[in-house]
């Protein structure tokens, strides 16, 4: 462990709740691996404005932002990355003196995880969900040159996101005829303790070359288990978590992230 002293740089994650987050273990392992005098701690935050003032006062250098603050933090920032502004959500803060800059690495994590197993440009990808994660992933896929098809259970929210993404919207309960080369679950369906559920229950998954799930607890969701059974290549939620965290590490430190060590720590924590 890095010895904490007067020169230790502080990073962390803010949200409510944050006790379940694997980010502290992942980032502290990365800092240790690189021999950096940095520490990453969880902050339970309900008052975002007060928290940002506190971070600046204490000299905190960077913050990960999680539910429910990814949107509410935006009006309080001094500047925002254009992609994060387009997405409408921020998950990464860089604090320099009295100024706070917001970015989004969720889209990077998702697209890089999927790009490890397939070419994205020109591919048709069916995205399930209409929440913040779906929004970030949808914009990321579009940035990568993919054709996005959106499906959700909430018509109003889904149609709005589809309009923002300039893509088709489908009712999640009526997607049996939708054709795409990959499917991504960007909902929380299938997350423990509801691990017996699937967002694509009853859907024939065999036409999809790749199936990705952003849920990482359990590591093998019902969706991924069923997809593997019919021959799909599967990508679990650990990769998105890892790669969005690696992007944060690189933004904060300017150094390449130690991916192997970070992945090893995430697997250790999940097991």
Secondary structure in CASP SS format (residue, H / E / C, confidence):
PFRMAT SS
TARGET T0000
AUTHOR 0000-0000-0000
METHOD secondary structure of the structure
MODEL  1
X C 1.00
X C 1.00
X C 1.00
X C 1.00
X C 1.00
X C 1.00
X C 1.00
X C 1.00
X E 1.00
X E 1.00
X E 1.00
X E 1.00
X E 1.00
X E 1.00
X E 1.00
X C 1.00
X C 1.00
X C 1.00
X C 1.00
X C 1.00
X C 1.00
X C 1.00
X H 1.00
X H 1.00
X H 1.00
X H 1.00
X H 1.00
X H 1.00
X H 1.00
X H 1.00
X H 1.00
X H 1.00
X H 1.00
X C 1.00
X C 1.00
X C 1.00
X C 1.00
X E 1.00
X E 1.00
X E 1.00
X E 1.00
X E 1.00
X E 1.00
X E 1.00
X C 1.00
X C 1.00
X C 1.00
X H 1.00
X H 1.00
X H 1.00
X H 1.00
X H 1.00
X H 1.00
X H 1.00
X H 1.00
X H 1.00
X H 1.00
X H 1.00
X C 1.00
X C 1.00
X C 1.00
X E 1.00
X E 1.00
X E 1.00
X E 1.00
X C 1.00
X C 1.00
X C 1.00
X C 1.00
X C 1.00
X C 1.00
X C 1.00
X C 1.00
X H 1.00
X H 1.00
X H 1.00
X C 1.00
X C 1.00
X E 1.00
X E 1.00
X C 1.00
X H 1.00
X H 1.00
X H 1.00
X H 1.00
X H 1.00
X H 1.00
X C 1.00
X C 1.00
X C 1.00
X C 1.00
X E 1.00
X E 1.00
X E 1.00
X E 1.00
X E 1.00
X C 1.00
X C 1.00
X E 1.00
X E 1.00
X E 1.00
X E 1.00
X E 1.00
X C 1.00
X C 1.00
X H 1.00
X H 1.00
X H 1.00
X H 1.00
X H 1.00
X H 1.00
X H 1.00
X H 1.00
X H 1.00
X H 1.00
X C 1.00
X C 1.00
X C 1.00
X C 1.00
X C 1.00
X C 1.00
X C 1.00
X C 1.00
X E 1.00
X E 1.00
X E 1.00
X E 1.00
X E 1.00
X C 1.00
X C 1.00
X C 1.00
X H 1.00
X H 1.00
X H 1.00
X H 1.00
X H 1.00
X H 1.00
X H 1.00
X H 1.00
X H 1.00
X H 1.00
X H 1.00
X H 1.00
X C 1.00
X C 1.00
X C 1.00
X E 1.00
X E 1.00
X E 1.00
X E 1.00
X E 1.00
X E 1.00
X C 1.00
X C 1.00
X H 1.00
X H 1.00
X H 1.00
X H 1.00
X H 1.00
X H 1.00
X H 1.00
X H 1.00
X H 1.00
X H 1.00
X H 1.00
X C 1.00
X C 1.00
X E 1.00
X E 1.00
X E 1.00
X E 1.00
X H 1.00
X H 1.00
X H 1.00
X C 1.00
X C 1.00
X C 1.00
X C 1.00
X C 1.00
X C 1.00
X C 1.00
X E 1.00
X E 1.00
X E 1.00
X E 1.00
X C 1.00
X C 1.00
X C 1.00
X C 1.00
X C 1.00
X C 1.00
X C 1.00
X C 1.00
X C 1.00
X C 1.00
X C 1.00
X C 1.00
X C 1.00
X C 1.00
X C 1.00
X C 1.00
X C 1.00
X C 1.00
X C 1.00
X C 1.00
X C 1.00
X C 1.00
X C 1.00
X C 1.00
X E 1.00
X E 1.00
X E 1.00
X E 1.00
X C 1.00
X C 1.00
X C 1.00
X C 1.00
X C 1.00
X C 1.00
X C 1.00
X C 1.00
X H 1.00
X H 1.00
X H 1.00
X H 1.00
X H 1.00
X H 1.00
X H 1.00
X H 1.00
X C 1.00
X C 1.00
X C 1.00
X E 1.00
X E 1.00
X E 1.00
X C 1.00
X H 1.00
X H 1.00
X H 1.00
X H 1.00
X H 1.00
X H 1.00
X H 1.00
X H 1.00
X H 1.00
X H 1.00
X H 1.00
X H 1.00
X H 1.00
X H 1.00
X H 1.00
X H 1.00
X H 1.00
X C 1.00
X C 1.00
X C 1.00
X C 1.00
X C 1.00
X H 1.00
X H 1.00
X H 1.00
X H 1.00
X H 1.00
X H 1.00
X H 1.00
X H 1.00
X H 1.00
X H 1.00
X H 1.00
X H 1.00
X C 1.00
END
